[in-house]
Amino acid sequence: MEGLAQSGWAEREALEAARGLLFDWDGCVAVNNRILPSAARLIARHLERVAVITNNSTHLREDFVRILERNGLEIPEERIFTAGIEALHRVRDSGCTRVLMLSSTAMRRHALDLGIPLVREEPDLVLLMRDPRFTYAKLERAANALRDGARLVVANADRAHPGVGGRLVPETGALLAALLSCAGEYAPAPEMIGKPGPILFDRACKHLGIGPAEAVMIGDNPETDGEGALQFGIRPILIGGNSRLRMDDLLEPLAAE
C-alpha cells in the first residue's frame, strides 16, 4: 500500500503539466469565505495559471477579489467566474421585460445596475439564486408565476455547501426543490447556469486561452466539479469529502518523491 507521501503523485504531475488550474470556492478554497491556508499556498504557487469558477450566487466578483487580496493573492476580477453573475448576464440578454428575482440583496442591486427590470408580480421570468431571506411568501409568488407561464432560470443546483465546523449551508438547489414541488405539473424545465453545466468551464478556458485538455479542475463536489469537468473534457481533481486526497497532498514537491 502506498504511504502518505505517495498520495497525490499523479494529481501533482497533472497540476504541473496543466496550463490552467480551475478552482472551486466553497469547501475547496474557502469555508465561510475564509481562505484555507493550504489552498492559499497552492494558488500562490500557480497564481498566473489560476481561475476561480464557483456556483456561488450571493456575492459579486469584486467580493472574491477583496478576500483573495487580504490573503496576499492577486487574481483579477476577469479570472473569477460565478454562477450568479453568469445567470444575471443570461437574463439581461434574454429579452424578458419582467423578472422576479429571488436572491441576496447584493445580487438584486447588481441586477438593477445591469438594467434588468425587476418586478414582484406578473413576471415573464423567475430567476432563482441562493436567497438567505427566502420566505413562504416568496415561494408562493414564484410558484404562481411558474403556473402562469413564466420561464425559470436557476443559478445552480447545489443542495448545500460546506460551512464552518462541517455544518451544511442550504443552497439554491434546496430552494429549487421546494419551488418545483409546489409548482408541480406547471413547473417548466429550469435553465441551469452553473456547474455541472458547461458555461463556467467554457468561460474560464476561453479567458485563459486554453483548451479543456490543458486544464485541471480542483474541487470538492463530485456532482458539480467532478462530473461537470469530465463532461467538458477537463481532468478533475477532487479533494475532501469522500476523496482520498486533501489539499495538502497537492502541495508536496514532486522532487521529494
Helices and strands as residue ranges (DSSP letters): G 4-6, H 9-17, E 20-23, E 30-31, E 34-35, H 37-45, G 47-49, E 50-54, H 61-70, G 77-79, E 80-82, H 83-92, E 99-102, H 105-113, E 125-128, H 136-147, E 151-154, E 160-162, G 164-166, E 168-170, H 172-183, G 184-186, E 191-192, H 199-208, G 212-214, E 215-219, I 222-226, H 227-232, E 235-238, G 247-250, G 254-256
